[in-house]
Amino acid sequence: MMNSGNYDLEVLTLPQLADLREWQLERLEKVTHQLKARVNTEYATGAEVRALAKKCGVTRVTMYRWLGK
């Protein structure tokens, strides 16, 4: 049985899985947008890229992309 959060993925139909994926991608976009905004705020107040990347669990390359560098 493959369980993802509260969903038993093995019993979901194909359309249900597609809907779940779409919903999760939308949530990911919203969370990522908020994360980027906070990263930019912390960077503007002097936080280091390396420290921010570690806090967020992303690479420094991703961090520079988020900062528009």
Summary of the structure (lengths in Angstrom):
residues: 69
radius of gyration: 16.6
end to end distance: 43.9
largest distance: 48.8
contacts: 138
relative contact order: 0.09
helix: 67%
strand: 6%
